[in-house]
Amino acid sequence: MKILLENDCTLVEERVKKHSDELSGTLGLMEQQLEELLDTVVRHCRPMTRREKQQLQKMIRKLPPKNLDRAVEIIQRGEPPEKHSDEIHVNLEKEDNITLWRLYYYVEAVEKARKLSR
């Protein structure tokens, strides 16, 4: 490896880029498959109760700012992209069951991770 780096740096860079691109493509495909699997699982969840929606709303308000982007992605999945603004208003009563449960499990996972890191 040292000999390659000293003699043909371009070849090493090309190979690293090739493998990096392949890995990136594989990860993208895996992410898509995971999203489809999650949709399949939550499709079979019961409708979320009003109380659970209220609890979800409270949990969302407690999310750290770094996790809000992913919550917005979950809510806006399948919708045309909107102009970005600093605020987003979500009416949980109007969201479909799949979105509600995906959001719930995401927010719950973030909360559990925060508790473990303390």
C-alpha positions in Angstrom: 0.0 0.0 0.0 2.8 2.4 0.9 4.5 1.7 -2.4 1.2 2.4 -4.3 0.8 5.7 -2.4 4.3 6.8 -3.1 4.3 5.8 -6.8 0.7 6.1 -8.1 -1.4 8.3 -6.0 -3.9 8.8 -8.8 -4.7 5.1 -9.0 -5.3 4.9 -5.2 -7.6 8.0 -5.4 -9.6 6.4 -8.3 -10.0 3.1 -6.5 -11.0 4.8 -3.2 -13.6 6.9 -5.2 -14.9 3.9 -7.0 -15.4 1.9 -3.7 -16.8 5.0 -2.0 -19.4 5.4 -4.8 -20.3 1.8 -4.7 -20.8 1.9 -0.9 -22.8 5.1 -1.1 -25.1 3.4 -3.7 -25.6 0.3 -1.6 -26.4 2.4 1.5 -28.9 4.5 -0.5 -30.6 1.3 -1.6 -30.6 -0.1 1.9 -32.1 3.1 3.2 -34.9 2.9 0.6 -35.6 -0.7 1.5 -35.7 0.2 5.2 -38.2 3.0 4.5 -40.4 0.5 2.6 -40.2 -2.0 5.5 -41.1 0.6 8.0 -44.2 1.6 5.9 -45.2 -2.0 5.8 -44.9 -2.5 9.5 -46.7 0.7 10.6 -49.4 0.2 8.0 -50.8 -2.5 10.3 -50.8 -0.4 13.4 -54.1 0.6 14.9 -55.3 4.2 14.5 -53.6 6.6 16.9 -55.9 7.8 19.7 -56.3 11.5 20.4 -54.4 11.1 23.7 -51.5 9.5 21.9 -51.5 12.4 19.4 -51.4 14.8 22.3 -48.5 12.9 23.8 -46.7 12.9 20.5 -47.1 16.6 20.2 -45.5 17.1 23.6 -42.7 14.7 22.6 -42.0 16.6 19.4 -41.8 19.9 21.3 -39.0 18.3 23.5 -36.9 17.2 20.5 -33.5 18.6 20.3 -33.0 21.0 17.3 -30.7 18.5 15.5 -33.5 15.9 15.4 -36.2 18.2 14.1 -35.1 18.0 10.5 -35.7 14.2 10.5 -39.2 14.7 12.0 -40.0 17.2 9.3 -38.8 14.7 6.7 -41.1 12.1 8.1 -44.1 14.5 8.0 -43.4 15.8 4.5 -42.6 12.3 3.0 -44.4 11.9 -0.3 -45.4 15.6 -0.4 -44.0 18.0 -2.9 -41.0 19.9 -1.4 -42.0 23.2 0.1 -40.0 26.3 0.5 -37.9 26.1 3.6 -38.9 28.3 6.5 -37.8 28.5 10.1 -41.2 27.3 11.3 -43.5 24.4 10.4 -47.0 23.9 11.7 -48.4 20.4 11.8 -51.9 19.4 12.5 -51.6 15.8 13.8 -55.3 15.3 13.4 -54.9 15.6 9.6 -51.9 13.3 9.3 -52.3 9.8 8.1 -51.8 6.9 10.5 -48.5 5.7 8.9 -47.0 9.1 9.3 -48.2 9.4 12.9 -46.7 6.1 14.0 -43.4 6.6 12.1 -43.1 10.0 13.8 -44.0 8.5 17.1 -41.4 5.7 16.9 -38.7 8.1 15.7 -39.4 10.6 18.5 -39.5 7.8 21.1 -36.2 6.4 19.8 -34.6 9.9 20.2 -35.9 10.2 23.7 -34.6 6.8 24.7 -31.2 7.6 23.2 -31.1 10.9 25.1 -31.9 9.1 28.4 -29.1 6.5 27.8 -26.6 9.2 27.1 -27.1 11.0 30.4 
